Amino acid sequence: MKSRFHVRFTLQVVFVYLFLLNSAKAGLLDEYPQSDIATILTTGQEIFLPLHVSNLWGMAIIGTIDLEAAADGMQANDLYPIKISKDKGLAIIYVLDYREAGLGPYQEVMTLIGVTTNPNATIAENLIGFGSSYLPTVKDFLAGKVPDTGVYFETISLDSPLAITTGIEVWGIPKTYEQFQIENRFWSTSVSSVEIDFELKKEFGLWSPLQLNLASWTPTDYKQTRGETLLRGWGRMGLIGSNDTFVLGENLKRLSFKPYVWQEILSGTDAVFFEGAIPQELGSAVK
């Protein structure tokens, strides 16, 4: 029994060491440098793409939604909610704190709906495609073999006018201004916003390296685009417990959102937000 424990422990140490070695050898922000040519917004402000975040903290609440309500509310072409059962879809609430970012520090709360470009694909095909977003090497291998899946921006609010303007003009994301409260400690996180108010007790969570290659689509309010986001850092994940409390806003009530899993993006995570299609070298860069 002891020998098995030592083997498992040794393998975990080796895995963590290799991950850290790979991260130290080539940082995500170094792999995808920003253009030297500024993008000029209508306000006259300059930004540089792709957008870089060098210190991100966040909390994702993953749950189910009513499939019909999600489809009825979407404003998108050739995009469909992912089915996880006959009448249920998938949604993620993200609470993000951009502590060091190219647009300056800001915070945002968003509701994302899991979507697919192929309404005729099986549940398994769509879930495999979506799940591979959290395993970039697998996603690269499965490219063309599973449907193009990702998330659709249902709602998003934040406290930075510059980030709002950038989101609208670069991607067509219908961002709105809101100030909200985030209190994060090691064992608990609480958030108070118009869309969701919750207190999460992080009594148990599994730690792991975090690598994400997530496709995202915007609604047709301004322009429908497909973007790519890369994350690299550390995270931990656990189940929603009986001591956790959630008060849903109007839109989440309409969607009948029910939370099941939380995932914390630990402080210090790097992120890159691309304007358009992901560079072809992504597959080798995130391995």
VEXDREN-2710 file (C-alpha; in Angstrom, 1 decimal):
% VEXDREN-2710
k/r/px/py/pz
1/MET/0.0/0.0/0.0
2/LYS/2.8/2.4/0.9
3/SER/4.7/1.7/-2.3
4/ARG/1.6/2.5/-4.4
5/PHE/1.2/5.8/-2.5
6/HIS/4.9/6.7/-3.1
7/VAL/4.6/5.9/-6.8
8/ARG/1.5/8.1/-7.1
9/PHE/3.1/10.9/-5.1
10/THR/6.3/10.7/-7.2
11/LEU/4.3/10.8/-10.5
12/GLN/2.4/13.9/-9.2
13/VAL/5.7/15.6/-8.3
14/VAL/7.2/14.8/-11.7
15/PHE/4.1/16.1/-13.5
16/VAL/4.1/19.4/-11.6
17/TYR/7.8/19.8/-12.2
18/LEU/7.4/19.3/-15.9
19/PHE/4.5/21.7/-16.0
20/LEU/6.5/24.4/-14.2
21/LEU/9.6/23.7/-16.4
22/ASN/7.5/24.1/-19.5
23/SER/5.9/27.3/-18.2
24/ALA/9.2/28.8/-17.2
25/LYS/10.8/27.9/-20.6
26/ALA/8.1/29.8/-22.6
27/GLY/5.6/32.0/-21.0
28/LEU/2.2/32.4/-22.7
29/LEU/2.5/36.1/-23.1
30/ASP/6.0/35.7/-24.7
31/GLU/4.6/33.1/-27.1
32/TYR/2.0/35.5/-28.4
33/PRO/3.5/39.0/-28.4
34/GLN/1.4/42.0/-29.1
35/SER/1.5/43.9/-32.4
36/ASP/3.7/47.0/-32.4
37/ILE/0.9/48.8/-34.3
38/ALA/-1.8/50.2/-32.0
39/THR/-5.6/49.8/-32.6
40/ILE/-7.3/53.2/-32.3
41/LEU/-10.7/53.2/-30.7
42/THR/-13.4/55.8/-31.6
43/THR/-12.5/57.5/-28.3
44/GLY/-9.0/58.1/-29.6
45/GLN/-7.6/55.6/-27.1
46/GLU/-4.9/53.2/-28.2
47/ILE/-4.9/49.4/-27.4
48/PHE/-2.6/46.7/-28.5
49/LEU/-3.7/43.2/-29.7
50/PRO/-3.8/40.5/-28.8
51/LEU/-4.9/41.7/-25.3
52/HIS/-2.6/40.5/-22.5
53/VAL/-3.4/39.7/-18.9
54/SER/-0.5/38.9/-16.7
55/ASN/-2.3/38.5/-13.4
56/LEU/-5.8/37.1/-13.5
57/TRP/-8.0/35.7/-10.7
58/GLY/-11.4/34.3/-11.3
59/MET/-14.3/32.0/-10.3
60/ALA/-16.4/29.9/-12.6
61/ILE/-19.7/28.5/-11.6
62/ILE/-20.7/25.7/-14.0
63/GLY/-24.3/24.5/-14.2
64/THR/-27.3/23.6/-16.3
65/ILE/-30.0/25.7/-18.0
66/ASP/-33.3/25.2/-19.7
67/LEU/-32.4/24.4/-23.3
68/GLU/-35.5/26.0/-24.9
69/ALA/-35.1/29.2/-22.9
70/ALA/-31.5/29.4/-23.9
71/ALA/-32.2/28.9/-27.6
72/ASP/-35.1/31.4/-27.6
73/GLY/-32.9/34.1/-26.1
74/MET/-29.9/33.7/-28.3
75/GLN/-29.2/36.3/-31.0
76/ALA/-26.7/34.5/-33.3
77/ASN/-26.5/32.9/-36.7
78/ASP/-25.7/29.2/-37.1
79/LEU/-25.1/28.7/-33.4
80/TYR/-27.0/26.4/-31.0
81/PRO/-26.9/25.6/-27.3
82/ILE/-25.1/22.4/-26.4
83/LYS/-27.5/19.6/-25.2
84/ILE/-26.4/17.7/-22.1
85/SER/-29.8/16.0/-21.9
86/LYS/-33.2/16.2/-23.6
87/ASP/-34.1/19.6/-22.1
88/LYS/-30.9/20.8/-20.4
89/GLY/-28.1/22.9/-21.7
90/LEU/-24.8/24.1/-20.2
91/ALA/-23.9/27.6/-18.8
92/ILE/-20.9/29.1/-17.0
93/ILE/-21.0/32.2/-14.7
94/TYR/-17.5/33.8/-14.7
95/VAL/-16.4/36.3/-12.1
96/LEU/-13.1/37.7/-13.2
97/ASP/-10.6/40.1/-11.6
98/TYR/-8.0/41.5/-14.1
99/ARG/-5.4/42.6/-11.6
100/GLU/-2.6/43.3/-14.2
101/ALA/-3.9/43.7/-17.7
102/GLY/-3.2/45.6/-21.0
103/LEU/-6.5/47.6/-20.4
104/GLY/-5.6/48.3/-16.8
105/PRO/-7.2/46.6/-13.8
106/TYR/-10.9/45.9/-13.8
107/GLN/-13.5/43.3/-12.8
108/GLU/-16.4/41.7/-14.7
109/VAL/-19.2/39.2/-14.3
110/MET/-20.5/37.3/-17.3
111/THR/-23.0/34.5/-18.2
112/LEU/-21.8/32.2/-21.0
113/ILE/-23.8/29.5/-22.7
114/GLY/-22.1/26.4/-24.1
115/VAL/-22.7/26.3/-27.8
116/THR/-22.0/24.3/-30.9
117/THR/-22.0/25.0/-34.7
118/ASN/-23.6/21.6/-35.4
119/PRO/-27.1/21.1/-34.2
120/ASN/-27.1/17.5/-35.6
121/ALA/-24.1/16.3/-33.6
122/THR/-24.6/13.8/-30.8
123/ILE/-24.5/14.9/-27.2
124/ALA/-21.3/13.0/-26.8
125/GLU/-19.6/14.7/-29.8
126/ASN/-20.5/18.1/-28.6
127/LEU/-19.5/17.4/-25.0
128/ILE/-16.1/16.0/-26.1
129/GLY/-15.5/19.0/-28.3
130/PHE/-16.4/21.4/-25.5
131/GLY/-14.4/19.4/-22.9
132/SER/-11.3/19.6/-25.0
133/SER/-11.2/23.3/-24.5
134/TYR/-9.7/22.5/-21.1
135/LEU/-7.2/20.1/-22.7
136/PRO/-5.6/22.2/-25.5
137/THR/-3.4/19.4/-26.8
138/VAL/-6.4/17.2/-27.1
139/LYS/-8.4/20.0/-28.8
140/ASP/-5.7/20.4/-31.4
141/PHE/-5.7/16.6/-32.1
142/LEU/-9.5/16.6/-32.4
143/ALA/-9.7/19.6/-34.7
144/GLY/-12.1/18.7/-37.6
145/LYS/-13.1/15.5/-35.9
146/VAL/-15.7/17.0/-33.5
147/PRO/-18.0/20.0/-33.8
148/ASP/-16.7/23.5/-33.4
149/THR/-17.8/24.3/-29.8
150/GLY/-17.3/27.0/-27.2
151/VAL/-19.4/29.7/-25.5
152/TYR/-21.8/32.4/-26.4
153/PHE/-21.9/35.8/-24.5
154/GLU/-25.3/35.9/-22.9
155/THR/-24.7/38.8/-20.6
156/ILE/-21.5/40.6/-19.4
157/SER/-21.0/43.6/-17.1
158/LEU/-17.9/45.3/-15.9
159/ASP/-16.5/48.4/-14.2
160/SER/-14.1/49.7/-16.9
161/PRO/-15.2/52.2/-19.6
162/LEU/-12.1/51.4/-21.7
163/ALA/-12.8/47.6/-21.5
164/ILE/-16.4/48.2/-22.5
165/THR/-15.4/50.3/-25.5
166/THR/-12.8/47.7/-26.5
167/GLY/-15.2/44.8/-26.2
168/ILE/-17.9/46.5/-28.3
169/GLU/-15.6/47.9/-31.1
170/VAL/-13.1/45.0/-31.4
171/TRP/-15.4/41.9/-30.8
172/GLY/-18.9/43.3/-30.8
173/ILE/-19.5/42.1/-27.2
174/PRO/-22.5/44.0/-25.7
175/LYS/-20.8/44.9/-22.4
176/THR/-22.6/47.1/-19.8
177/TYR/-21.2/49.1/-16.9
178/GLU/-21.8/47.9/-13.4
179/GLN/-20.0/48.1/-10.1
180/PHE/-20.2/45.0/-7.9
181/GLN/-18.6/43.4/-4.8
182/ILE/-16.2/40.5/-4.8
183/GLU/-14.7/39.1/-1.6
184/ASN/-12.3/36.3/-2.0
185/ARG/-10.6/34.2/0.7
186/PHE/-8.9/30.8/0.5
187/TRP/-12.0/29.0/2.0
188/SER/-14.8/31.2/0.6
189/THR/-15.8/33.6/-2.2
190/SER/-18.8/35.9/-2.2
191/VAL/-20.1/38.0/-5.1
192/SER/-22.9/40.6/-5.3
193/SER/-24.1/41.8/-8.7
194/VAL/-27.3/42.4/-10.5
195/GLU/-27.2/39.0/-12.3
196/ILE/-26.0/36.8/-9.4
197/ASP/-25.4/37.0/-5.7
198/PHE/-23.7/34.1/-4.1
199/GLU/-21.6/32.9/-1.2
200/LEU/-19.4/29.9/-2.0
201/LYS/-17.8/27.8/0.7
202/LYS/-14.7/26.2/-0.9
203/GLU/-14.4/23.4/1.7
204/PHE/-12.7/21.0/-0.7
205/GLY/-11.1/21.5/-4.1
206/LEU/-8.8/19.6/-6.3
207/TRP/-5.7/21.5/-7.4
208/SER/-4.3/21.2/-11.0
209/PRO/-2.5/23.1/-13.7
210/LEU/-4.9/25.2/-15.7
211/GLN/-4.7/25.4/-19.5
212/LEU/-7.6/26.6/-21.5
213/ASN/-8.2/27.3/-25.2
214/LEU/-11.8/28.6/-25.4
215/ALA/-13.7/29.7/-28.5
216/SER/-16.3/32.4/-27.9
217/TRP/-19.1/33.9/-30.1
218/THR/-20.7/37.3/-29.6
219/PRO/-24.4/38.0/-30.4
220/THR/-25.5/40.0/-33.4
221/ASP/-26.2/43.2/-31.3
222/TYR/-23.2/44.9/-32.9
223/LYS/-21.5/42.2/-34.9
224/GLN/-21.2/38.5/-34.5
225/THR/-17.5/37.4/-34.1
226/ARG/-15.7/34.3/-33.1
227/GLY/-12.7/34.8/-30.9
228/GLU/-10.2/32.7/-29.0
229/THR/-8.9/33.0/-25.4
230/LEU/-5.9/31.2/-24.0
231/LEU/-5.3/30.8/-20.2
232/ARG/-2.4/29.2/-18.5
233/GLY/-1.8/29.0/-14.7
234/TRP/-3.2/27.1/-11.8
235/GLY/-6.7/26.3/-10.6
236/ARG/-8.8/24.2/-8.3
237/MET/-12.2/22.7/-8.6
238/GLY/-15.0/21.4/-6.3
239/LEU/-18.7/20.6/-6.1
240/ILE/-21.3/23.1/-5.1
241/GLY/-22.2/22.3/-1.5
242/SER/-25.3/22.5/0.7
243/ASN/-23.9/25.4/2.6
244/ASP/-23.4/27.5/-0.6
245/THR/-26.1/30.1/-1.4
246/PHE/-27.2/31.6/-4.7
247/VAL/-29.6/34.4/-5.6
248/LEU/-30.3/34.6/-9.3
249/GLY/-31.0/37.7/-11.3
250/GLU/-33.8/38.0/-13.9
251/ASN/-31.9/36.5/-16.8
252/LEU/-30.6/33.5/-14.8
253/LYS/-34.1/32.9/-13.5
254/ARG/-35.3/32.9/-17.1
255/LEU/-32.7/30.3/-18.0
256/SER/-33.5/28.2/-14.8
257/PHE/-29.8/28.1/-14.0
258/LYS/-28.7/25.5/-11.5
259/PRO/-25.1/25.4/-10.2
260/TYR/-23.2/22.2/-9.8
261/VAL/-19.4/22.8/-10.0
262/TRP/-17.0/25.7/-9.1
263/GLN/-13.6/26.3/-10.6
264/GLU/-11.2/28.9/-9.2
265/ILE/-8.6/30.5/-11.5
266/LEU/-5.8/31.2/-9.1
267/SER/-4.2/34.6/-8.9
268/GLY/-1.2/35.0/-11.3
269/THR/-2.8/33.2/-14.3
270/ASP/-1.8/34.5/-17.7
271/ALA/-4.4/35.1/-20.5
272/VAL/-4.3/36.1/-24.1
273/PHE/-7.4/37.4/-26.0
274/PHE/-7.2/37.2/-29.8
275/GLU/-9.0/39.5/-32.1
276/GLY/-9.9/36.9/-34.7
277/ALA/-8.9/33.4/-35.7
278/ILE/-6.3/31.7/-33.5
279/PRO/-2.7/31.5/-34.9
280/GLN/-1.9/28.2/-36.5
281/GLU/1.0/27.6/-34.2
282/LEU/-1.4/27.3/-31.2
283/GLY/-1.3/23.5/-31.3
284/SER/2.4/23.2/-30.6
285/ALA/2.6/26.2/-28.3
286/VAL/0.2/24.9/-25.6
287/LYS/1.5/21.4/-25.5
END
